[in-house]
Amino acid sequence: MLTKEQLEKRYKRIYQQLRELLHETDNTISRMATAASLLHHKMPYFFWTGFYILNKGELIVGPYQGPLACQVLEKKKGVCWAGIIRQETQIVPNVQKFPGHIACDSRSNSEIVVPLLDKNKQAWAVLDVDSRNLNAFSDIDKEWLEKIVNLLVG
């Protein structure tokens, strides 16, 4: 596991890389794909890294890295829906203890979900990151992933 200092340093580098890379296009899907790939390959404890997008009342999978994902998440259940409904970041130390957790891959043990908000502060997608480790995500992950999401929608 990375120390607090190593984690901060790594996120700072990823953030700077994304700031440069995301200037190449304003296409949202391309920007999501770039962010998912960079995060997934630079963070050793990220098992599944990607986006779910609200489309006609359903949360459907968007760009991601990792094993196969659920294509459509059961309505108003699980951590991703909690992020959409509450419109705030969700950190779940142990997904087995989260009421209504949707297990797309049983190897996932903890999760962080960061909502993407539009100009009216309404969630329209989430960044979803799973880890095989219990208690994998901290306030450092929350802070930096929220900054990264703001790059995508800014």
C-alpha positions in Angstrom: 0.0 0.0 0.0 1.1 3.5 -0.7 2.0 5.9 2.1 0.0 9.1 2.5 2.8 11.1 0.9 3.2 8.7 -2.0 -0.5 8.7 -2.6 -0.7 12.5 -2.7 2.3 12.7 -5.0 0.9 10.1 -7.4 -2.5 11.8 -7.5 -0.9 15.1 -8.2 1.0 13.7 -11.1 -2.1 12.0 -12.5 -4.0 15.3 -12.1 -1.3 17.2 -14.0 -1.2 14.6 -16.8 -5.0 14.7 -17.2 -5.0 18.5 -17.3 -2.7 18.3 -20.3 -4.4 15.4 -22.0 -8.0 16.6 -21.7 -7.2 19.7 -23.7 -7.1 17.6 -26.8 -10.9 17.2 -27.0 -14.1 18.3 -25.4 -15.8 15.0 -26.2 -17.1 13.7 -22.8 -16.8 10.0 -23.6 -13.2 10.4 -24.8 -12.3 12.4 -21.7 -13.9 9.7 -19.5 -12.0 7.0 -21.3 -8.7 8.8 -20.9 -9.3 9.4 -17.2 -10.4 5.8 -16.5 -7.4 4.4 -18.3 -4.8 6.7 -16.6 -6.3 6.1 -13.1 -6.6 2.4 -13.6 -3.0 1.9 -14.7 -1.4 4.3 -12.3 -3.1 3.3 -9.1 -2.1 -0.2 -7.9 -5.1 -0.9 -5.8 -7.7 0.1 -8.4 -9.4 -3.2 -9.6 -12.2 -1.7 -11.7 -12.2 2.0 -12.8 -14.9 3.5 -14.8 -18.1 5.5 -15.3 -21.8 4.8 -15.1 -23.9 7.3 -17.0 -27.6 8.2 -16.3 -29.5 7.6 -19.5 -33.3 7.7 -19.6 -33.6 6.9 -15.9 -31.1 4.0 -16.0 -27.4 3.8 -15.0 -25.5 2.3 -17.9 -21.9 1.5 -18.1 -19.6 4.0 -19.8 -15.9 3.9 -20.4 -14.0 1.7 -18.0 -10.9 -0.5 -17.3 -10.9 -3.8 -15.6 -13.0 -7.0 -15.7 -16.5 -7.1 -17.3 -19.0 -4.7 -15.8 -22.7 -4.8 -15.2 -24.1 -3.1 -18.3 -27.2 -1.7 -16.5 -27.4 -1.2 -12.7 -30.6 -2.2 -10.9 -32.6 0.9 -10.2 -31.9 2.8 -7.0 -29.7 0.0 -5.5 -26.0 0.0 -4.8 -23.2 2.4 -4.3 -23.4 4.1 -7.8 -27.1 4.9 -7.3 -26.4 6.2 -3.8 -23.9 8.6 -5.4 -26.5 9.7 -7.9 -29.3 10.1 -5.4 -27.2 11.8 -2.6 -25.1 13.7 -5.1 -22.0 13.3 -3.0 -19.0 11.0 -2.9 -19.6 7.6 -1.4 -16.7 5.7 0.3 -17.6 2.1 1.2 -14.9 0.3 3.2 -16.6 -3.1 2.8 -19.1 -3.5 0.0 -20.5 -6.7 1.6 -21.9 -4.5 4.4 -23.5 -1.9 2.1 -27.3 -2.4 1.9 -28.4 -3.3 -1.7 -24.8 -3.6 -3.0 -24.7 -4.8 -6.6 -21.9 -7.4 -7.0 -20.8 -7.1 -10.7 -17.6 -8.9 -9.7 -17.4 -10.8 -6.4 -13.6 -10.0 -6.1 -14.4 -6.3 -5.3 -14.3 -5.6 -1.6 -14.4 -1.8 -1.3 -15.5 1.1 -3.5 -15.6 4.8 -4.0 -18.1 6.6 -6.2 -17.8 10.2 -7.2 -20.8 11.9 -8.9 -20.4 14.1 -11.9 -22.6 17.2 -11.6 -24.0 19.4 -14.3 -24.3 23.2 -14.2 -27.5 22.8 -12.1 -25.7 20.6 -9.6 -27.6 17.5 -10.7 -25.7 14.2 -11.0 -25.7 12.8 -14.5 -22.9 10.1 -14.1 -20.5 8.7 -11.6 -16.9 7.7 -11.5 -16.8 4.3 -9.8 -13.6 2.7 -8.5 -13.5 -0.8 -6.9 -10.7 -2.4 -5.1 -10.0 -6.0 -4.0 -8.7 -4.6 -0.7 -11.0 -3.8 2.2 -10.8 -0.2 3.4 -8.9 0.8 0.2 -10.2 4.3 -0.1 -9.5 7.3 2.1 -10.2 11.0 2.2 -7.1 11.5 0.0 -8.8 9.4 -2.7 -12.0 11.4 -2.3 -10.3 14.8 -2.5 -8.3 13.9 -5.6 -10.9 11.9 -7.5 -13.3 14.9 -6.9 -10.7 17.2 -8.4 -10.3 14.8 -11.4 -14.0 14.6 -12.0 -14.1 18.4 -12.0 -11.5 18.4 -14.7 -13.8 16.2 -16.8 -16.9 18.4 -16.4 -15.2 21.8 -16.3 
